[in-house]
Amino acid sequence: MSKAHPPELKKYMDKRMMLKLNGGRAVTGILRGFDPFMNVVLDDTVEECKDNTKNNIGMVVIRGNSIVMVEALDRV
């Protein structure tokens, strides 16, 4: 079994990120932490729903296997 290498997300710590998730979901928040499996912790998170509504959901943990795309919204 291969060893998991940590994702190179250190430069994005404390930056605003937009994550597209499986199922067409999207969230925006400040990256506070991550692990070798790309599970991430986002703070001040806003969920963007398909009907264009936005829900403030605070601090969340997102499993790495549900992340499809990551975009930095702040300058790195």
N, CA, C, O and CB atoms as a CASP TS submission, in Angstrom:
PFRMAT TS
TARGET T0000
AUTHOR 0000-0000-0000
METHOD Language model
MODEL 1
PARENT N/A
ATOM      1  N   MET     1       0.851  -1.174   0.000  1.00  0.00           N
ATOM      2  CA  MET     1       0.000   0.000   0.000  1.00  0.00           C
ATOM      3  C   MET     1       0.894   1.235   0.000  1.00  0.00           C
ATOM      4  O   MET     1       1.853   1.311   0.769  1.00  0.00           O
ATOM      5  CB  MET     1      -0.967   0.000   1.224  1.00  0.00           C
ATOM      6  N   SER     2       0.583   2.194  -0.857  1.00  0.00           N
ATOM      7  CA  SER     2       1.439   3.379  -0.960  1.00  0.00           C
ATOM      8  C   SER     2       1.176   4.343   0.188  1.00  0.00           C
ATOM      9  O   SER     2       0.079   4.406   0.743  1.00  0.00           O
ATOM     10  CB  SER     2       1.215   4.087  -2.302  1.00  0.00           C
ATOM     11  N   LYS     3       2.208   5.083   0.520  1.00  0.00           N
ATOM     12  CA  LYS     3       2.112   6.047   1.614  1.00  0.00           C
ATOM     13  C   LYS     3       1.502   7.347   1.085  1.00  0.00           C
ATOM     14  O   LYS     3       1.874   7.815   0.009  1.00  0.00           O
ATOM     15  CB  LYS     3       3.513   6.311   2.252  1.00  0.00           C
ATOM     16  N   ALA     4       0.578   7.921   1.830  1.00  0.00           N
ATOM     17  CA  ALA     4      -0.058   9.182   1.421  1.00  0.00           C
ATOM     18  C   ALA     4       0.913  10.337   1.638  1.00  0.00           C
ATOM     19  O   ALA     4       1.515  10.461   2.705  1.00  0.00           O
ATOM     20  CB  ALA     4      -1.378   9.424   2.213  1.00  0.00           C
ATOM     21  N   HIS     5       1.058  11.169   0.632  1.00  0.00           N
ATOM     22  CA  HIS     5       1.891  12.359   0.745  1.00  0.00           C
ATOM     23  C   HIS     5       0.994  13.544   1.050  1.00  0.00           C
ATOM     24  O   HIS     5      -0.089  13.662   0.476  1.00  0.00           O
ATOM     25  CB  HIS     5       2.717  12.601  -0.553  1.00  0.00           C
ATOM     26  N   PRO     6       1.428  14.428   1.947  1.00  0.00           N
ATOM     27  CA  PRO     6       0.568  15.564   2.285  1.00  0.00           C
ATOM     28  C   PRO     6       0.362  16.484   1.083  1.00  0.00           C
ATOM     29  O   PRO     6       1.303  16.743   0.334  1.00  0.00           O
ATOM     30  CB  PRO     6       1.168  16.354   3.452  1.00  0.00           C
ATOM     31  N   PRO     7      -0.855  16.974   0.897  1.00  0.00           N
ATOM     32  CA  PRO     7      -1.088  17.917  -0.201  1.00  0.00           C
ATOM     33  C   PRO     7      -0.318  19.209   0.061  1.00  0.00           C
ATOM     34  O   PRO     7      -0.093  19.580   1.213  1.00  0.00           O
ATOM     35  CB  PRO     7      -2.608  18.212  -0.366  1.00  0.00           C
ATOM     36  N   GLU     8       0.080  19.881  -0.992  1.00  0.00           N
ATOM     37  CA  GLU     8       0.857  21.108  -0.847  1.00  0.00           C
ATOM     38  C   GLU     8      -0.085  22.301  -0.688  1.00  0.00           C
ATOM     39  O   GLU     8      -0.264  23.105  -1.603  1.00  0.00           O
ATOM     40  CB  GLU     8       1.795  21.312  -2.066  1.00  0.00           C
ATOM     41  N   LEU     9      -0.677  22.389   0.493  1.00  0.00           N
ATOM     42  CA  LEU     9      -1.650  23.448   0.769  1.00  0.00           C
ATOM     43  C   LEU     9      -1.141  24.466   1.786  1.00  0.00           C
ATOM     44  O   LEU     9      -1.874  25.386   2.148  1.00  0.00           O
ATOM     45  CB  LEU     9      -2.941  22.841   1.267  1.00  0.00           C
ATOM     46  N   LYS    10       0.108  24.318   2.256  1.00  0.00           N
ATOM     47  CA  LYS    10       0.615  25.231   3.290  1.00  0.00           C
ATOM     48  C   LYS    10       0.546  26.688   2.858  1.00  0.00           C
ATOM     49  O   LYS    10       0.241  27.563   3.669  1.00  0.00           O
ATOM     50  CB  LYS    10       2.050  24.876   3.644  1.00  0.00           C
ATOM     51  N   LYS    11       0.826  26.955   1.586  1.00  0.00           N
ATOM     52  CA  LYS    11       0.828  28.345   1.120  1.00  0.00           C
ATOM     53  C   LYS    11      -0.579  28.939   1.074  1.00  0.00           C
ATOM     54  O   LYS    11      -0.738  30.152   0.936  1.00  0.00           O
ATOM     55  CB  LYS    11       1.468  28.432  -0.260  1.00  0.00           C
ATOM     56  N   TYR    12      -1.596  28.091   1.188  1.00  0.00           N
ATOM     57  CA  TYR    12      -2.982  28.567   1.169  1.00  0.00           C
ATOM     58  C   TYR    12      -3.577  28.717   2.567  1.00  0.00           C
ATOM     59  O   TYR    12      -4.730  29.125   2.707  1.00  0.00           O
ATOM     60  CB  TYR    12      -3.837  27.619   0.359  1.00  0.00           C
ATOM     61  N   MET    13      -2.804  28.394   3.600  1.00  0.00           N
ATOM     62  CA  MET    13      -3.314  28.509   4.964  1.00  0.00           C
ATOM     63  C   MET    13      -3.726  29.949   5.254  1.00  0.00           C
ATOM     64  O   MET    13      -3.025  30.891   4.883  1.00  0.00           O
ATOM     65  CB  MET    13      -2.254  28.036   5.982  1.00  0.00           C
ATOM     66  N   ASP    14      -4.868  30.112   5.919  1.00  0.00           N
ATOM     67  CA  ASP    14      -5.431  31.409   6.303  1.00  0.00           C
ATOM     68  C   ASP    14      -5.799  32.269   5.097  1.00  0.00           C
ATOM     69  O   ASP    14      -5.891  33.492   5.209  1.00  0.00           O
ATOM     70  CB  ASP    14      -4.448  32.159   7.176  1.00  0.00           C
ATOM     71  N   LYS    15      -6.010  31.637   3.956  1.00  0.00           N
ATOM     72  CA  LYS    15      -6.466  32.333   2.745  1.00  0.00           C
ATOM     73  C   LYS    15      -7.883  31.871   2.431  1.00  0.00           C
ATOM     74  O   LYS    15      -8.276  30.756   2.772  1.00  0.00           O
ATOM     75  CB  LYS    15      -5.506  32.061   1.529  1.00  0.00           C
ATOM     76  N   ARG    16      -8.641  32.744   1.779  1.00  0.00           N
ATOM     77  CA  ARG    16     -10.002  32.399   1.376  1.00  0.00           C
ATOM     78  C   ARG    16      -9.940  31.472   0.164  1.00  0.00           C
ATOM     79  O   ARG    16      -9.258  31.751  -0.823  1.00  0.00           O
ATOM     80  CB  ARG    16     -10.834  33.680   1.055  1.00  0.00           C
ATOM     81  N   MET    17     -10.675  30.358   0.266  1.00  0.00           N
ATOM     82  CA  MET    17     -10.671  29.328  -0.773  1.00  0.00           C
ATOM     83  C   MET    17     -12.098  29.027  -1.202  1.00  0.00           C
ATOM     84  O   MET    17     -13.039  29.161  -0.420  1.00  0.00           O
ATOM     85  CB  MET    17      -9.974  28.041  -0.273  1.00  0.00           C
ATOM     86  N   MET    18     -12.244  28.617  -2.466  1.00  0.00           N
ATOM     87  CA  MET    18     -13.523  28.121  -2.955  1.00  0.00           C
ATOM     88  C   MET    18     -13.317  26.662  -3.330  1.00  0.00           C
ATOM     89  O   MET    18     -12.420  26.343  -4.110  1.00  0.00           O
ATOM     90  CB  MET    18     -14.053  28.965  -4.177  1.00  0.00           C
ATOM     91  N   LEU    19     -14.134  25.778  -2.785  1.00  0.00           N
ATOM     92  CA  LEU    19     -14.037  24.351  -3.069  1.00  0.00           C
ATOM     93  C   LEU    19     -15.295  23.900  -3.777  1.00  0.00           C
ATOM     94  O   LEU    19     -16.406  24.156  -3.313  1.00  0.00           O
ATOM     95  CB  LEU    19     -13.817  23.537  -1.775  1.00  0.00           C
ATOM     96  N   LYS    20     -15.119  23.224  -4.908  1.00  0.00           N
ATOM     97  CA  LYS    20     -16.241  22.568  -5.579  1.00  0.00           C
ATOM     98  C   LYS    20     -16.235  21.130  -5.080  1.00  0.00           C
ATOM     99  O   LYS    20     -15.195  20.471  -5.048  1.00  0.00           O
ATOM    100  CB  LYS    20     -16.128  22.650  -7.173  1.00  0.00           C
ATOM    101  N   LEU    21     -17.396  20.664  -4.699  1.00  0.00           N
ATOM    102  CA  LEU    21     -17.530  19.325  -4.127  1.00  0.00           C
ATOM    103  C   LEU    21     -18.350  18.441  -5.050  1.00  0.00           C
ATOM    104  O   LEU    21     -19.032  18.930  -5.951  1.00  0.00           O
ATOM    105  CB  LEU    21     -18.179  19.389  -2.734  1.00  0.00           C
ATOM    106  N   ASN    22     -18.279  17.135  -4.821  1.00  0.00           N
ATOM    107  CA  ASN    22     -19.086  16.239  -5.643  1.00  0.00           C
ATOM    108  C   ASN    22     -20.565  16.528  -5.401  1.00  0.00           C
ATOM    109  O   ASN    22     -20.938  17.063  -4.358  1.00  0.00           O
ATOM    110  CB  ASN    22     -18.756  14.751  -5.333  1.00  0.00           C
ATOM    111  N   GLY    23     -21.381  16.178  -6.348  1.00  0.00           N
ATOM    112  CA  GLY    23     -22.807  16.465  -6.240  1.00  0.00           C
ATOM    113  C   GLY    23     -23.148  17.888  -6.629  1.00  0.00           C
ATOM    114  O   GLY    23     -24.272  18.334  -6.398  1.00  0.00           O
ATOM    115  N   GLY    24     -22.193  18.622  -7.220  1.00  0.00           N
ATOM    116  CA  GLY    24     -22.450  19.987  -7.670  1.00  0.00           C
ATOM    117  C   GLY    24     -22.477  21.013  -6.557  1.00  0.00           C
ATOM    118  O   GLY    24     -22.949  22.132  -6.758  1.00  0.00           O
ATOM    119  N   ARG    25     -21.979  20.652  -5.388  1.00  0.00           N
ATOM    120  CA  ARG    25     -21.973  21.583  -4.264  1.00  0.00           C
ATOM    121  C   ARG    25     -20.729  22.464  -4.306  1.00  0.00           C
ATOM    122  O   ARG    25     -19.720  22.095  -4.905  1.00  0.00           O
ATOM    123  CB  ARG    25     -22.042  20.822  -2.931  1.00  0.00           C
ATOM    124  N   ALA    26     -20.808  23.638  -3.661  1.00  0.00           N
ATOM    125  CA  ALA    26     -19.657  24.545  -3.582  1.00  0.00           C
ATOM    126  C   ALA    26     -19.676  25.251  -2.236  1.00  0.00           C
ATOM    127  O   ALA    26     -20.735  25.618  -1.726  1.00  0.00           O
ATOM    128  CB  ALA    26     -19.671  25.581  -4.749  1.00  0.00           C
ATOM    129  N   VAL    27     -18.481  25.437  -1.664  1.00  0.00           N
ATOM    130  CA  VAL    27     -18.338  26.171  -0.408  1.00  0.00           C
ATOM    131  C   VAL    27     -17.160  27.124  -0.526  1.00  0.00           C
ATOM    132  O   VAL    27     -16.206  26.876  -1.265  1.00  0.00           O
ATOM    133  CB  VAL    27     -18.146  25.200   0.794  1.00  0.00           C
ATOM    134  N   THR    28     -17.249  28.216   0.217  1.00  0.00           N
ATOM    135  CA  THR    28     -16.175  29.200   0.274  1.00  0.00           C
ATOM    136  C   THR    28     -15.855  29.435   1.738  1.00  0.00           C
ATOM    137  O   THR    28     -16.757  29.581   2.563  1.00  0.00           O
ATOM    138  CB  THR    28     -16.571  30.538  -0.448  1.00  0.00           C
ATOM    139  N   GLY    29     -14.552  29.471   2.065  1.00  0.00           N
ATOM    140  CA  GLY    29     -14.160  29.714   3.445  1.00  0.00           C
ATOM    141  C   GLY    29     -12.666  29.916   3.565  1.00  0.00           C
ATOM    142  O   GLY    29     -11.940  29.880   2.572  1.00  0.00           O
ATOM    143  N   ILE    30     -12.212  30.128   4.792  1.00  0.00           N
ATOM    144  CA  ILE    30     -10.797  30.364   5.072  1.00  0.00           C
ATOM    145  C   ILE    30     -10.169  29.039   5.496  1.00  0.00           C
ATOM    146  O   ILE    30     -10.629  28.399   6.441  1.00  0.00           O
ATOM    147  CB  ILE    30     -10.608  31.462   6.181  1.00  0.00           C
ATOM    148  N   LEU    31      -9.112  28.634   4.788  1.00  0.00           N
ATOM    149  CA  LEU    31      -8.445  27.367   5.081  1.00  0.00           C
ATOM    150  C   LEU    31      -7.713  27.459   6.412  1.00  0.00           C
ATOM    151  O   LEU    31      -6.817  28.286   6.580  1.00  0.00           O
ATOM    152  CB  LEU    31      -7.465  26.989   3.953  1.00  0.00           C
ATOM    153  N   ARG    32      -8.101  26.602   7.361  1.00  0.00           N
ATOM    154  CA  ARG    32      -7.479  26.586   8.689  1.00  0.00           C
ATOM    155  C   ARG    32      -6.637  25.343   8.926  1.00  0.00           C
ATOM    156  O   ARG    32      -5.794  25.337   9.824  1.00  0.00           O
ATOM    157  CB  ARG    32      -8.541  26.684   9.758  1.00  0.00           C
ATOM    158  N   GLY    33      -6.845  24.288   8.143  1.00  0.00           N
ATOM    159  CA  GLY    33      -6.059  23.084   8.339  1.00  0.00           C
ATOM    160  C   GLY    33      -6.338  22.048   7.271  1.00  0.00           C
ATOM    161  O   GLY    33      -7.333  22.126   6.549  1.00  0.00           O
ATOM    162  N   PHE    34      -5.425  21.058   7.181  1.00  0.00           N
ATOM    163  CA  PHE    34      -5.576  19.957   6.237  1.00  0.00           C
ATOM    164  C   PHE    34      -4.725  18.788   6.716  1.00  0.00           C
ATOM    165  O   PHE    34      -3.892  18.941   7.609  1.00  0.00           O
ATOM    166  CB  PHE    34      -5.172  20.389   4.793  1.00  0.00           C
ATOM    167  N   ASP    35      -4.939  17.626   6.119  1.00  0.00           N
ATOM    168  CA  ASP    35      -4.148  16.451   6.474  1.00  0.00           C
ATOM    169  C   ASP    35      -3.676  15.742   5.204  1.00  0.00           C
ATOM    170  O   ASP    35      -3.994  16.189   4.103  1.00  0.00           O
ATOM    171  CB  ASP    35      -4.970  15.485   7.365  1.00  0.00           C
ATOM    172  N   PRO    36      -2.922  14.643   5.335  1.00  0.00           N
ATOM    173  CA  PRO    36      -2.397  13.969   4.136  1.00  0.00           C
ATOM    174  C   PRO    36      -3.469  13.428   3.189  1.00  0.00           C
ATOM    175  O   PRO    36      -3.179  13.160   2.023  1.00  0.00           O
ATOM    176  CB  PRO    36      -1.513  12.840   4.553  1.00  0.00           C
ATOM    177  N   PHE    37      -4.695  13.266   3.672  1.00  0.00           N
ATOM    178  CA  PHE    37      -5.780  12.763   2.829  1.00  0.00           C
ATOM    179  C   PHE    37      -6.580  13.895   2.195  1.00  0.00           C
ATOM    180  O   PHE    37      -7.606  13.650   1.560  1.00  0.00           O
ATOM    181  CB  PHE    37      -6.705  11.873   3.643  1.00  0.00           C
ATOM    182  N   MET    38      -6.122  15.120   2.361  1.00  0.00           N
ATOM    183  CA  MET    38      -6.733  16.339   1.845  1.00  0.00           C
ATOM    184  C   MET    38      -8.090  16.623   2.490  1.00  0.00           C
ATOM    185  O   MET    38      -8.918  17.332   1.919  1.00  0.00           O
ATOM    186  CB  MET    38      -6.891  16.239   0.341  1.00  0.00           C
ATOM    187  N   ASN    39      -8.312  16.062   3.691  1.00  0.00           N
ATOM    188  CA  ASN    39      -9.433  16.529   4.491  1.00  0.00           C
ATOM    189  C   ASN    39      -9.066  17.950   4.890  1.00  0.00           C
ATOM    190  O   ASN    39      -7.924  18.206   5.271  1.00  0.00           O
ATOM    191  CB  ASN    39      -9.714  15.594   5.758  1.00  0.00           C
ATOM    192  N   VAL    40     -10.011  18.874   4.810  1.00  0.00           N
ATOM    193  CA  VAL    40      -9.694  20.271   5.104  1.00  0.00           C
ATOM    194  C   VAL    40     -10.643  20.831   6.157  1.00  0.00           C
ATOM    195  O   VAL    40     -11.776  20.373   6.304  1.00  0.00           O
ATOM    196  CB  VAL    40      -9.763  21.118   3.826  1.00  0.00           C
ATOM    197  N   VAL    41     -10.156  21.827   6.881  1.00  0.00           N
ATOM    198  CA  VAL    41     -10.970  22.580   7.832  1.00  0.00           C
ATOM    199  C   VAL    41     -11.102  23.983   7.269  1.00  0.00           C
ATOM    200  O   VAL    41     -10.103  24.651   7.006  1.00  0.00           O
ATOM    201  CB  VAL    41     -10.336  22.589   9.284  1.00  0.00           C
ATOM    202  N   LEU    42     -12.345  24.431   7.085  1.00  0.00           N
ATOM    203  CA  LEU    42     -12.632  25.784   6.611  1.00  0.00           C
ATOM    204  C   LEU    42     -13.362  26.545   7.705  1.00  0.00           C
ATOM    205  O   LEU    42     -14.208  25.988   8.405  1.00  0.00           O
ATOM    206  CB  LEU    42     -13.472  25.758   5.302  1.00  0.00           C
ATOM    207  N   ASP    43     -13.029  27.821   7.846  1.00  0.00           N
ATOM    208  CA  ASP    43     -13.674  28.696   8.827  1.00  0.00           C
ATOM    209  C   ASP    43     -14.444  29.777   8.078  1.00  0.00           C
ATOM    210  O   ASP    43     -14.141  30.068   6.920  1.00  0.00           O
ATOM    211  CB  ASP    43     -12.625  29.329   9.804  1.00  0.00           C
ATOM    212  N   ASP    44     -15.432  30.371   8.730  1.00  0.00           N
ATOM    213  CA  ASP    44     -16.289  31.400   8.110  1.00  0.00           C
ATOM    214  C   ASP    44     -16.825  30.898   6.769  1.00  0.00           C
ATOM    215  O   ASP    44     -16.789  31.613   5.767  1.00  0.00           O
ATOM    216  CB  ASP    44     -15.501  32.730   7.911  1.00  0.00           C
ATOM    217  N   THR    45     -17.313  29.681   6.765  1.00  0.00           N
ATOM    218  CA  THR    45     -17.704  29.009   5.524  1.00  0.00           C
ATOM    219  C   THR    45     -19.104  29.410   5.079  1.00  0.00           C
ATOM    220  O   THR    45     -20.026  29.539   5.885  1.00  0.00           O
ATOM    221  CB  THR    45     -17.634  27.498   5.699  1.00  0.00           C
ATOM    222  N   VAL    46     -19.230  29.601   3.772  1.00  0.00           N
ATOM    223  CA  VAL    46     -20.513  29.909   3.147  1.00  0.00           C
ATOM    224  C   VAL    46     -20.789  28.823   2.115  1.00  0.00           C
ATOM    225  O   VAL    46     -19.973  28.571   1.229  1.00  0.00           O
ATOM    226  CB  VAL    46     -20.512  31.343   2.487  1.00  0.00           C
ATOM    227  N   GLU    47     -21.951  28.182   2.243  1.00  0.00           N
ATOM    228  CA  GLU    47     -22.377  27.173   1.278  1.00  0.00           C
ATOM    229  C   GLU    47     -23.177  27.873   0.190  1.00  0.00           C
ATOM    230  O   GLU    47     -24.121  28.609   0.480  1.00  0.00           O
ATOM    231  CB  GLU    47     -23.221  26.040   1.962  1.00  0.00           C
ATOM    232  N   GLU    48     -22.800  27.645  -1.059  1.00  0.00           N
ATOM    233  CA  GLU    48     -23.513  28.243  -2.187  1.00  0.00           C
ATOM    234  C   GLU    48     -24.416  27.176  -2.792  1.00  0.00           C
ATOM    235  O   GLU    48     -23.941  26.198  -3.370  1.00  0.00           O
ATOM    236  CB  GLU    48     -22.517  28.817  -3.260  1.00  0.00           C
ATOM    237  N   CYS    49     -25.724  27.375  -2.650  1.00  0.00           N
ATOM    238  CA  CYS    49     -26.693  26.382  -3.102  1.00  0.00           C
ATOM    239  C   CYS    49     -27.023  26.573  -4.577  1.00  0.00           C
ATOM    240  O   CYS    49     -26.753  27.620  -5.167  1.00  0.00           O
ATOM    241  CB  CYS    49     -27.969  26.462  -2.261  1.00  0.00           C
ATOM    242  N   LYS    50     -27.616  25.526  -5.157  1.00  0.00           N
ATOM    243  CA  LYS    50     -27.952  25.553  -6.585  1.00  0.00           C
ATOM    244  C   LYS    50     -29.000  26.605  -6.921  1.00  0.00           C
ATOM    245  O   LYS    50     -29.050  27.088  -8.052  1.00  0.00           O
ATOM    246  CB  LYS    50     -28.447  24.193  -7.024  1.00  0.00           C
ATOM    247  N   ASP    51     -29.846  26.970  -5.944  1.00  0.00           N
ATOM    248  CA  ASP    51     -30.878  27.988  -6.192  1.00  0.00           C
ATOM    249  C   ASP    51     -30.359  29.399  -5.906  1.00  0.00           C
ATOM    250  O   ASP    51     -31.144  30.321  -5.689  1.00  0.00           O
ATOM    251  CB  ASP    51     -32.120  27.706  -5.331  1.00  0.00           C
ATOM    252  N   ASN    52     -29.023  29.563  -5.905  1.00  0.00           N
ATOM    253  CA  ASN    52     -28.331  30.846  -5.707  1.00  0.00           C
ATOM    254  C   ASN    52     -28.501  31.435  -4.311  1.00  0.00           C
ATOM    255  O   ASN    52     -28.230  32.619  -4.112  1.00  0.00           O
ATOM    256  CB  ASN    52     -28.821  31.840  -6.715  1.00  0.00           C
ATOM    257  N   THR    53     -28.943  30.639  -3.340  1.00  0.00           N
ATOM    258  CA  THR    53     -28.962  31.112  -1.958  1.00  0.00           C
ATOM    259  C   THR    53     -27.627  30.769  -1.314  1.00  0.00           C
ATOM    260  O   THR    53     -26.921  29.863  -1.758  1.00  0.00           O
ATOM    261  CB  THR    53     -30.149  30.484  -1.158  1.00  0.00           C
ATOM    262  N   LYS    54     -27.291  31.508  -0.256  1.00  0.00           N
ATOM    263  CA  LYS    54     -26.039  31.273   0.459  1.00  0.00           C
ATOM    264  C   LYS    54     -26.350  31.046   1.926  1.00  0.00           C
ATOM    265  O   LYS    54     -27.131  31.785   2.526  1.00  0.00           O
ATOM    266  CB  LYS    54     -25.053  32.462   0.279  1.00  0.00           C
ATOM    267  N   ASN    55     -25.739  30.026   2.499  1.00  0.00           N
ATOM    268  CA  ASN    55     -25.926  29.692   3.907  1.00  0.00           C
ATOM    269  C   ASN    55     -24.597  29.808   4.633  1.00  0.00           C
ATOM    270  O   ASN    55     -23.615  29.180   4.236  1.00  0.00           O
ATOM    271  CB  ASN    55     -26.514  28.268   4.069  1.00  0.00           C
ATOM    272  N   ASN    56     -24.557  30.610   5.697  1.00  0.00           N
ATOM    273  CA  ASN    56     -23.362  30.679   6.537  1.00  0.00           C
ATOM    274  C   ASN    56     -23.361  29.443   7.428  1.00  0.00           C
ATOM    275  O   ASN    56     -24.284  29.235   8.214  1.00  0.00           O
ATOM    276  CB  ASN    56     -23.325  32.005   7.394  1.00  0.00           C
ATOM    277  N   ILE    57     -22.318  28.623   7.301  1.00  0.00           N
ATOM    278  CA  ILE    57     -22.283  27.374   8.065  1.00  0.00           C
ATOM    279  C   ILE    57     -21.093  27.303   9.020  1.00  0.00           C
ATOM    280  O   ILE    57     -20.854  26.259   9.628  1.00  0.00           O
ATOM    281  CB  ILE    57     -22.241  26.193   7.119  1.00  0.00           C
ATOM    282  N   GLY    58     -20.341  28.405   9.163  1.00  0.00           N
ATOM    283  CA  GLY    58     -19.285  28.475  10.172  1.00  0.00           C
ATOM    284  C   GLY    58     -18.080  27.616   9.856  1.00  0.00           C
ATOM    285  O   GLY    58     -17.617  27.568   8.717  1.00  0.00           O
ATOM    286  N   MET    59     -17.565  26.922  10.895  1.00  0.00           N
ATOM    287  CA  MET    59     -16.378  26.078  10.725  1.00  0.00           C
ATOM    288  C   MET    59     -16.812  24.667  10.351  1.00  0.00           C
ATOM    289  O   MET    59     -17.674  24.077  11.002  1.00  0.00           O
ATOM    290  CB  MET    59     -15.513  26.061  12.021  1.00  0.00           C
ATOM    291  N   VAL    60     -16.202  24.129   9.288  1.00  0.00           N
ATOM    292  CA  VAL    60     -16.567  22.797   8.809  1.00  0.00           C
ATOM    293  C   VAL    60     -15.321  21.977   8.501  1.00  0.00           C
ATOM    294  O   VAL    60     -14.251  22.517   8.221  1.00  0.00           O
ATOM    295  CB  VAL    60     -17.458  22.897   7.561  1.00  0.00           C
ATOM    296  N   VAL    61     -15.488  20.666   8.559  1.00  0.00           N
ATOM    297  CA  VAL    61     -14.469  19.723   8.100  1.00  0.00           C
ATOM    298  C   VAL    61     -15.025  19.066   6.844  1.00  0.00           C
ATOM    299  O   VAL    61     -16.145  18.555   6.845  1.00  0.00           O
ATOM    300  CB  VAL    61     -14.103  18.647   9.213  1.00  0.00           C
ATOM    301  N   ILE    62     -14.237  19.083   5.775  1.00  0.00           N
ATOM    302  CA  ILE    62     -14.668  18.496   4.505  1.00  0.00           C
ATOM    303  C   ILE    62     -13.734  17.340   4.172  1.00  0.00           C
ATOM    304  O   ILE    62     -12.514  17.500   4.159  1.00  0.00           O
ATOM    305  CB  ILE    62     -14.676  19.562   3.353  1.00  0.00           C
ATOM    306  N   ARG    63     -14.312  16.186   3.906  1.00  0.00           N
ATOM    307  CA  ARG    63     -13.503  15.010   3.548  1.00  0.00           C
ATOM    308  C   ARG    63     -12.841  15.218   2.196  1.00  0.00           C
ATOM    309  O   ARG    63     -13.454  15.727   1.257  1.00  0.00           O
ATOM    310  CB  ARG    63     -14.371  13.730   3.524  1.00  0.00           C
ATOM    311  N   GLY    64     -11.590  14.820   2.117  1.00  0.00           N
ATOM    312  CA  GLY    64     -10.816  15.007   0.900  1.00  0.00           C
ATOM    313  C   GLY    64     -11.387  14.302  -0.312  1.00  0.00           C
ATOM    314  O   GLY    64     -11.248  14.790  -1.434  1.00  0.00           O
ATOM    315  N   ASN    65     -12.032  13.154  -0.106  1.00  0.00           N
ATOM    316  CA  ASN    65     -12.543  12.418  -1.262  1.00  0.00           C
ATOM    317  C   ASN    65     -13.788  13.054  -1.873  1.00  0.00           C
ATOM    318  O   ASN    65     -14.252  12.598  -2.918  1.00  0.00           O
ATOM    319  CB  ASN    65     -12.851  11.001  -0.865  1.00  0.00           C
ATOM    320  N   SER    66     -14.339  14.094  -1.249  1.00  0.00           N
ATOM    321  CA  SER    66     -15.489  14.786  -1.834  1.00  0.00           C
ATOM    322  C   SER    66     -15.084  16.075  -2.551  1.00  0.00           C
ATOM    323  O   SER    66     -15.930  16.742  -3.146  1.00  0.00           O
ATOM    324  CB  SER    66     -16.512  15.100  -0.752  1.00  0.00           C
ATOM    325  N   ILE    67     -13.786  16.432  -2.497  1.00  0.00           N
ATOM    326  CA  ILE    67     -13.313  17.667  -3.133  1.00  0.00           C
ATOM    327  C   ILE    67     -12.972  17.387  -4.590  1.00  0.00           C
ATOM    328  O   ILE    67     -12.191  16.488  -4.901  1.00  0.00           O
ATOM    329  CB  ILE    67     -12.076  18.243  -2.384  1.00  0.00           C
ATOM    330  N   VAL    68     -13.576  18.177  -5.480  1.00  0.00           N
ATOM    331  CA  VAL    68     -13.346  18.042  -6.913  1.00  0.00           C
ATOM    332  C   VAL    68     -12.345  19.084  -7.397  1.00  0.00           C
ATOM    333  O   VAL    68     -11.485  18.784  -8.226  1.00  0.00           O
ATOM    334  CB  VAL    68     -14.665  18.174  -7.684  1.00  0.00           C
ATOM    335  N   MET    69     -12.456  20.325  -6.874  1.00  0.00           N
ATOM    336  CA  MET    69     -11.600  21.416  -7.323  1.00  0.00           C
ATOM    337  C   MET    69     -11.377  22.400  -6.188  1.00  0.00           C
ATOM    338  O   MET    69     -12.259  22.613  -5.357  1.00  0.00           O
ATOM    339  CB  MET    69     -12.215  22.128  -8.540  1.00  0.00           C
ATOM    340  N   VAL    70     -10.183  23.003  -6.156  1.00  0.00           N
ATOM    341  CA  VAL    70      -9.844  24.011  -5.151  1.00  0.00           C
ATOM    342  C   VAL    70      -9.371  25.257  -5.880  1.00  0.00           C
ATOM    343  O   VAL    70      -8.546  25.181  -6.790  1.00  0.00           O
ATOM    344  CB  VAL    70      -8.748  23.488  -4.156  1.00  0.00           C
ATOM    345  N   GLU    71      -9.905  26.418  -5.471  1.00  0.00           N
ATOM    346  CA  GLU    71      -9.494  27.690  -6.069  1.00  0.00           C
ATOM    347  C   GLU    71      -9.181  28.686  -4.960  1.00  0.00           C
ATOM    348  O   GLU    71      -9.975  28.863  -4.036  1.00  0.00           O
ATOM    349  CB  GLU    71     -10.598  28.250  -7.015  1.00  0.00           C
ATOM    350  N   ALA    72      -8.020  29.338  -5.053  1.00  0.00           N
ATOM    351  CA  ALA    72      -7.654  30.381  -4.090  1.00  0.00           C
ATOM    352  C   ALA    72      -8.329  31.678  -4.510  1.00  0.00           C
ATOM    353  O   ALA    72      -8.206  32.103  -5.659  1.00  0.00           O
ATOM    354  CB  ALA    72      -6.098  30.562  -4.002  1.00  0.00           C
ATOM    355  N   LEU    73      -9.044  32.309  -3.578  1.00  0.00           N
ATOM    356  CA  LEU    73      -9.703  33.582  -3.866  1.00  0.00           C
ATOM    357  C   LEU    73      -8.859  34.761  -3.405  1.00  0.00           C
ATOM    358  O   LEU    73      -9.023  35.875  -3.903  1.00  0.00           O
ATOM    359  CB  LEU    73     -11.073  33.632  -3.200  1.00  0.00           C
ATOM    360  N   ASP    74      -7.951  34.522  -2.450  1.00  0.00           N
ATOM    361  CA  ASP    74      -7.016  35.555  -1.988  1.00  0.00           C
ATOM    362  C   ASP    74      -5.698  35.393  -2.730  1.00  0.00           C
ATOM    363  O   ASP    74      -5.370  34.313  -3.222  1.00  0.00           O
ATOM    364  CB  ASP    74      -6.794  35.470  -0.443  1.00  0.00           C
ATOM    365  N   ARG    75      -4.957  36.483  -2.799  1.00  0.00           N
ATOM    366  CA  ARG    75      -3.629  36.441  -3.415  1.00  0.00           C
ATOM    367  C   ARG    75      -2.705  35.582  -2.553  1.00  0.00           C
ATOM    368  O   ARG    75      -2.698  35.706  -1.328  1.00  0.00           O
ATOM    369  CB  ARG    75      -3.044  37.880  -3.590  1.00  0.00           C
ATOM    370  N   VAL    76      -1.931  34.718  -3.195  1.00  0.00           N
ATOM    371  CA  VAL    76      -1.032  33.804  -2.475  1.00  0.00           C
ATOM    372  C   VAL    76       0.372  34.368  -2.476  1.00  0.00           C
ATOM    373  O   VAL    76       1.284  33.754  -1.923  1.00  0.00           O
ATOM    374  CB  VAL    76      -1.046  32.389  -3.109  1.00  0.00           C
TER
END
